[in-house]
Amino acid sequence: MADKTSVTLQRDGGVASLVLSDPPLNLFGAEAFASLNDCLDELDADGARCVVWRAEGEVFSGGADVNVFAQADPAQAADIFRPLLGAAQRIEALEVPTLALVHGLCLTAGLEVSLACDIIWATESAQFGLVEAVVGLTPGAGGTQRMAERAGPARAKEFVMTAGLFDAATLERWNVVNRVVGDDELLDKGMRFAHRLADGPTKAHGATKQILRGFRRGGVEEADRETAEAAGSLFETEDLRNAVRSFLDDGPGKATFEGR
């Protein structure tokens, strides 16, 4: 791992947090890309049951460090984007729930990683932007298509082409942000929600994600092809067997889950 680590992995019970901290702007340069991928390497063997993406400081992320682009030719620029795009894809491929907790200003690369998470929470004062157009660029780490997946292509075009800043309430209305909370509530409420996800039926959550990956590939028809196998495989899990027994013996809502 690099000597300087802009992104660190923190563990709190079943929740693992990927924490961006490189004040004052939490910019993404080559080191941040590398440390994020290093943390994802650690996460592969971590056994966490929920993953949180968050940042420290007043600014969630000022986005990509433009200094990286100053001397890059097309081939070098492609190499700049691949590690972050790969990190977004790795986050999407995780079999456990992922939650982005966004505050302050969240631009370009920081937002693109957030869009790779299953669920996004934001503070009331949070502002979001894919503002690459101000330097003649388009988002290179998957933000455009992930915005379109949540908000639709027309909204994604507006979001990217205007290079504007959009507030949390607008993105909640666009179905990009799942929940908006008070500025002083995000970490406390967000982490409690993360622990709720971590305490749930982890294998079932993974099956849900498998079905939705099918939906992304080919709509309802492809998701239907995934569903029987994904749901059926859960009958091999301890969590399902124990929860069914608990439901029959004690009624609904009494089961606990171990992620097995």
VENGI-V900273 format. One record per residue. RES is the residue in three letters. SS is DSSP state (H for helix, E for strand, C for the rest). OMEGA is omega in degrees with one decimal (NA if undefined). NEAR is the number of other C-alpha atoms within 12 Angstrom. Layout:
BEGIN
RES | SS | OMEGA | NEAR
RES | SS | OMEGA | NEAR
END
This chain:
BEGIN
MET | C | -179.4 | 19
ALA | C | -178.1 | 17
ASP | C | 177.5 | 12
LYS | C | -177.8 | 19
THR | C | 178.3 | 27
SER | C | 179.9 | 34
VAL | E | 179.3 | 38
THR | E | 178.7 | 34
LEU | E | 179.6 | 31
GLN | E | -176.0 | 25
ARG | E | 176.1 | 24
ASP | E | -176.3 | 21
GLY | C | -179.0 | 21
GLY | C | -177.1 | 31
VAL | E | 172.3 | 34
ALA | E | -179.1 | 36
SER | E | 168.5 | 38
LEU | E | -170.4 | 42
VAL | E | 176.9 | 34
LEU | E | -179.7 | 44
SER | C | 176.4 | 30
ASP | C | -173.1 | 28
PRO | C | 5.6 | 19
PRO | C | -169.8 | 19
LEU | C | -179.2 | 26
ASN | C | -178.3 | 36
LEU | E | 176.4 | 34
PHE | E | 167.7 | 42
GLY | C | -176.8 | 33
ALA | H | -178.0 | 30
GLU | H | 179.7 | 27
ALA | H | 176.2 | 39
PHE | H | -176.6 | 40
ALA | H | -176.4 | 29
SER | H | 175.1 | 31
LEU | H | 179.0 | 41
ASN | H | 175.0 | 33
ASP | H | 178.7 | 29
CYS | H | 177.3 | 33
LEU | H | 173.7 | 38
ASP | H | 178.0 | 21
GLU | H | -176.4 | 22
LEU | H | -179.9 | 31
ASP | H | -178.5 | 21
ALA | C | -170.4 | 13
ASP | C | -178.2 | 23
GLY | C | 179.0 | 25
ALA | C | -179.4 | 34
ARG | C | 170.8 | 39
CYS | E | 179.7 | 45
VAL | E | 178.9 | 49
VAL | E | 171.5 | 47
TRP | E | -179.0 | 48
ARG | E | -179.0 | 44
ALA | E | 176.3 | 40
GLU | C | -179.7 | 28
GLY | C | -177.2 | 22
GLU | C | -178.7 | 25
VAL | C | 176.2 | 29
PHE | C | 173.3 | 41
SER | E | 172.5 | 44
GLY | C | 176.4 | 36
GLY | E | -177.2 | 39
ALA | E | 175.1 | 38
ASP | C | -174.7 | 26
VAL | H | 176.8 | 24
ASN | H | 179.4 | 16
VAL | H | -175.3 | 23
PHE | H | -167.6 | 25
ALA | C | -175.6 | 13
GLN | C | -173.1 | 12
ALA | C | 170.0 | 15
ASP | C | -175.6 | 12
PRO | H | -179.6 | 13
ALA | H | 178.7 | 12
GLN | H | -179.5 | 15
ALA | H | 177.2 | 24
ALA | H | 178.4 | 19
ASP | H | 177.0 | 20
ILE | H | -173.8 | 32
PHE | H | -173.6 | 33
ARG | H | -179.1 | 24
PRO | H | -179.2 | 30
LEU | H | 175.5 | 41
LEU | H | 176.7 | 35
GLY | H | 178.0 | 27
ALA | H | 177.6 | 35
ALA | H | 179.4 | 35
GLN | H | 178.5 | 26
ARG | H | 177.9 | 26
ILE | H | 178.7 | 37
GLU | H | -177.0 | 32
ALA | H | 179.2 | 24
LEU | C | -176.8 | 36
GLU | C | 179.3 | 32
VAL | C | 178.7 | 40
PRO | E | 177.5 | 42
THR | E | -172.9 | 43
LEU | E | 172.9 | 43
ALA | E | 177.3 | 45
LEU | E | -168.3 | 49
VAL | E | 175.8 | 51
HIS | C | 173.5 | 41
GLY | C | -178.6 | 35
LEU | E | -177.4 | 36
CYS | E | -173.8 | 45
LEU | E | 170.0 | 40
THR | H | -171.8 | 46
ALA | H | 179.1 | 47
GLY | H | 177.5 | 53
LEU | H | -178.6 | 53
GLU | H | 174.7 | 44
VAL | H | 178.8 | 54
SER | H | -179.4 | 51
LEU | H | 175.9 | 46
ALA | C | -179.8 | 39
CYS | C | -179.8 | 41
ASP | C | -171.9 | 39
ILE | E | 176.2 | 35
ILE | E | 168.1 | 40
TRP | E | -179.7 | 42
ALA | E | 173.6 | 43
THR | E | -179.4 | 36
GLU | C | -176.3 | 28
SER | C | -178.5 | 28
ALA | C | 175.0 | 37
GLN | E | -173.2 | 34
PHE | E | 174.4 | 44
GLY | E | 164.9 | 43
LEU | C | -165.2 | 45
VAL | C | -176.4 | 37
GLU | H | -179.1 | 32
ALA | H | -179.8 | 21
VAL | H | 174.7 | 17
VAL | H | 176.5 | 17
GLY | C | -175.1 | 14
LEU | C | 169.5 | 21
THR | C | -178.6 | 26
PRO | C | -175.1 | 40
GLY | C | -176.5 | 33
ALA | C | 171.0 | 38
GLY | C | -175.9 | 33
GLY | H | -177.1 | 41
THR | H | -176.2 | 38
GLN | H | 178.8 | 28
ARG | H | 171.3 | 35
MET | H | 179.4 | 36
ALA | H | 179.5 | 23
GLU | H | -177.8 | 26
ARG | H | -169.8 | 28
ALA | H | -175.8 | 26
GLY | C | -176.6 | 19
PRO | H | -177.7 | 19
ALA | H | 178.1 | 17
ARG | H | 179.4 | 25
ALA | H | 178.0 | 31
LYS | H | 177.9 | 25
GLU | H | -176.3 | 23
PHE | H | -175.0 | 36
VAL | H | -172.6 | 34
MET | H | 178.7 | 24
THR | C | -176.1 | 19
ALA | C | -176.9 | 25
GLY | C | 173.1 | 22
LEU | C | -176.6 | 27
PHE | E | -176.5 | 32
ASP | E | -175.3 | 28
ALA | H | -179.4 | 34
ALA | H | 177.9 | 25
THR | H | -177.9 | 25
LEU | H | 171.0 | 32
GLU | H | 179.0 | 26
ARG | H | 179.4 | 17
TRP | C | -178.9 | 25
ASN | C | 174.2 | 25
VAL | C | 176.8 | 38
VAL | C | -179.5 | 37
ASN | C | -174.9 | 29
ARG | E | 175.9 | 30
VAL | E | -178.8 | 33
VAL | E | 178.2 | 26
GLY | C | -175.3 | 22
ASP | C | -177.7 | 22
ASP | C | -175.4 | 18
GLU | C | -167.8 | 22
LEU | H | -173.8 | 30
LEU | H | -178.0 | 28
ASP | H | -178.5 | 17
LYS | H | -179.0 | 21
GLY | H | 179.7 | 37
MET | H | 174.5 | 30
ARG | H | 176.9 | 22
PHE | H | 178.0 | 29
ALA | H | 178.3 | 38
HIS | H | 175.4 | 30
ARG | H | 177.0 | 23
LEU | H | -178.6 | 34
ALA | H | -179.7 | 35
ASP | C | -176.6 | 28
GLY | C | -178.9 | 30
PRO | C | -171.1 | 32
THR | H | 179.9 | 36
LYS | H | 177.7 | 34
ALA | H | 176.5 | 35
HIS | H | 177.4 | 31
GLY | H | 177.6 | 32
ALA | H | 175.9 | 30
THR | H | 180.0 | 30
LYS | H | 177.3 | 30
GLN | H | 179.3 | 31
ILE | H | -179.5 | 28
LEU | H | 173.0 | 28
ARG | H | 174.0 | 28
GLY | H | 177.9 | 21
PHE | H | 179.0 | 20
ARG | H | -178.0 | 22
ARG | H | -170.7 | 17
GLY | H | 175.9 | 15
GLY | H | -175.1 | 16
VAL | H | -177.3 | 16
GLU | H | 179.1 | 16
GLU | H | 177.0 | 18
ALA | H | 177.3 | 24
ASP | H | 179.8 | 22
ARG | H | -179.1 | 20
GLU | H | -163.5 | 26
THR | H | -174.9 | 25
ALA | H | 180.0 | 17
GLU | H | -178.0 | 17
ALA | H | -179.7 | 26
ALA | H | -178.9 | 24
GLY | H | -178.9 | 16
SER | H | -178.3 | 21
LEU | H | 179.0 | 27
PHE | H | 173.4 | 20
GLU | H | -172.1 | 16
THR | C | 175.3 | 23
GLU | H | -176.6 | 23
ASP | H | 179.5 | 27
LEU | H | -178.6 | 28
ARG | H | -179.2 | 21
ASN | H | -178.9 | 24
ALA | H | 176.3 | 28
VAL | H | 178.5 | 22
ARG | H | 179.2 | 18
SER | H | 179.5 | 19
PHE | H | -177.6 | 17
LEU | H | -176.3 | 14
ASP | H | -169.3 | 13
ASP | H | -178.1 | 13
GLY | C | -175.4 | 12
PRO | C | 173.0 | 13
GLY | C | -177.7 | 15
LYS | C | -174.5 | 16
ALA | C | 168.5 | 23
THR | C | -174.2 | 24
PHE | C | -177.8 | 28
GLU | C | -179.9 | 24
GLY | C | -178.8 | 28
ARG | C | NA | 24
END
